[in-house]
Amino acid sequence: MSRVGKYPINIPEGVNVDIKSNVVTVKGKLGELCCSYDDSHIEAKVEDGKVVVSPLSQSLTARALWGTTRANINTLVKGVSEGYTKNLELVGVGYKARMEGTKLVLSLGFSHDVDFPAPQGIKISCESPTQIKIFGVDKQLVGQVAAEIRKYRKPEPYKGKGVKYENEYIRRKEGKKK
């Protein structure tokens, strides 16, 4: 039995959830998101201001999709009501970030600056030259953008220089021995 799937999803005030056939559409103050689910194994319905997800059978597939579907719908509801944020830090001498319109310009020690255009639905801001804040309603897209920015210069284990997540721990290695 799923431990996640059995809990109903509370719908906050100002959020509208619409379920038609196998598509869940969630509208809120920050935007609109939708996702589909496997309606041959899972049933989702809105009851008393809550979304209830239940399996149609006790098969292994239905039980596996039960918790996954509930988690996906919960992610949509949280995204349109609160949004998701990822914070990145630039560590290293001369490493800087700045915004030029909707384009993020990174100075990461290369012979040229790296330009990263912000995708639709993502807001990027630089609170300081070494801090980058990524905000959006789609959790997957926010994480993907953060991973793509981090990929330009991953943190290295000897000095810890690079682009890292805010609370990321970099395992340090010992340098050369004399």
C-alpha positions in Angstrom: 0.0 0.0 0.0 1.3 3.4 -0.9 2.1 5.7 2.0 2.2 8.8 -0.1 -0.8 8.1 -2.2 -3.3 7.6 0.6 -3.1 11.3 1.7 -5.4 13.8 0.0 -4.0 17.0 -1.5 -5.3 20.2 0.1 -6.2 22.8 -2.5 -5.1 26.3 -1.2 -7.4 29.3 -1.7 -7.1 30.8 -5.1 -6.1 27.6 -6.8 -8.5 25.8 -9.2 -8.0 22.1 -10.0 -9.8 20.7 -13.1 -9.7 16.9 -13.9 -11.0 15.8 -17.3 -10.4 12.2 -18.5 -6.7 11.7 -17.7 -5.5 15.3 -17.6 -5.2 17.4 -14.5 -5.1 21.2 -15.0 -4.2 23.4 -12.1 -4.6 27.2 -12.2 -3.3 29.6 -9.6 -2.0 33.1 -9.0 1.4 32.3 -10.5 0.3 30.4 -13.6 -1.3 27.3 -15.0 0.2 23.8 -15.2 -1.2 20.5 -16.4 -0.1 16.9 -16.5 -1.6 13.6 -17.5 -1.8 10.3 -15.6 -2.6 6.7 -16.5 -6.4 6.5 -16.1 -6.4 2.7 -16.7 -4.8 2.2 -13.2 -5.5 5.4 -11.3 -8.5 7.5 -10.5 -8.3 11.2 -9.4 -11.2 13.3 -8.3 -11.8 16.6 -6.4 -13.8 16.2 -3.2 -14.5 18.9 -0.5 -11.6 21.1 -1.6 -9.1 18.2 -1.8 -7.8 16.1 -4.6 -8.1 12.3 -3.8 -6.0 9.8 -5.8 -6.9 6.1 -5.6 -5.8 3.0 -7.5 -8.4 1.1 -9.5 -6.9 -2.3 -8.7 -4.3 -3.8 -6.3 -1.9 -4.7 -9.1 1.8 -3.8 -8.7 1.6 -1.2 -11.5 -1.5 0.5 -10.0 0.1 0.7 -6.6 3.4 2.1 -8.0 1.6 4.7 -10.0 -0.7 5.7 -7.1 2.0 7.5 -5.1 3.7 8.9 -8.2 0.5 10.4 -9.5 -0.4 11.9 -6.2 3.1 13.4 -5.9 3.0 14.9 -9.4 -0.4 16.6 -8.7 0.9 17.9 -5.4 3.9 19.4 -7.2 1.6 21.2 -9.6 -0.6 22.6 -6.8 2.4 23.8 -4.9 4.0 25.3 -8.0 1.0 27.5 -9.0 0.4 28.6 -5.4 4.0 29.2 -4.1 6.5 28.5 -6.9 9.9 26.9 -6.7 13.3 28.5 -6.1 16.9 27.3 -6.6 19.8 29.3 -5.4 23.3 29.0 -6.9 26.6 30.4 -5.6 29.7 31.3 -7.6 32.9 30.4 -5.8 36.3 31.6 -7.3 38.3 34.6 -8.0 36.7 36.7 -10.7 33.6 34.5 -11.0 30.6 36.9 -11.5 27.1 36.8 -12.8 24.9 39.6 -14.0 21.6 40.0 -15.9 21.3 41.8 -19.2 17.6 41.8 -20.0 16.4 38.2 -19.9 19.9 36.9 -20.5 22.3 35.7 -17.7 25.9 36.6 -18.4 28.5 34.5 -16.5 32.2 35.3 -16.1 33.7 31.9 -15.1 37.3 32.2 -15.9 37.0 31.4 -19.6 38.4 33.7 -22.3 34.8 34.8 -23.0 31.6 35.4 -21.0 29.0 32.7 -21.1 25.5 33.8 -22.1 22.5 31.9 -20.8 19.1 32.9 -22.1 16.3 32.4 -19.5 13.6 30.0 -20.8 10.0 30.9 -20.9 8.4 30.7 -17.4 11.7 31.1 -15.5 12.8 34.3 -13.7 16.5 34.6 -13.0 17.9 37.3 -10.7 21.3 38.1 -9.4 21.1 39.4 -5.8 24.9 39.9 -5.7 27.6 39.2 -8.3 28.1 35.7 -6.8 24.5 34.8 -6.1 22.0 33.5 -8.7 18.3 33.0 -7.8 16.1 30.9 -10.2 12.3 31.1 -9.7 9.5 29.4 -11.6 6.3 27.4 -11.2 7.5 24.2 -12.9 9.7 22.3 -10.5 11.3 20.2 -13.2 12.2 23.2 -15.3 13.6 25.2 -12.4 15.9 22.2 -11.5 16.9 21.7 -15.2 17.9 25.4 -15.6 19.9 25.3 -12.4 21.7 22.1 -13.5 22.5 23.6 -16.9 24.0 26.7 -15.3 26.0 24.6 -12.9 27.3 22.4 -15.8 29.3 25.4 -17.2 31.8 25.1 -14.3 31.1 22.3 -11.8 32.8 22.7 -8.4 36.2 21.1 -8.3 37.3 19.1 -5.3 40.7 20.7 -4.6 39.8 24.4 -4.1 36.0 24.2 -4.3 35.9 26.7 -7.2 32.9 26.6 -9.6 29.1 27.0 -9.6 27.4 25.2 -6.8 24.0 24.9 -5.2 23.4 27.0 -2.1 23.6 24.3 0.5 25.8 21.8 -1.5 28.7 20.2 0.3 31.8 19.9 -1.8 34.0 17.0 -0.7 37.5 18.3 -0.7 40.6 16.4 -1.6 44.1 16.8 -0.3 46.6 18.5 -2.6 50.0 17.4 -3.6 52.4 16.1 -1.0 56.0 17.4 -0.7 
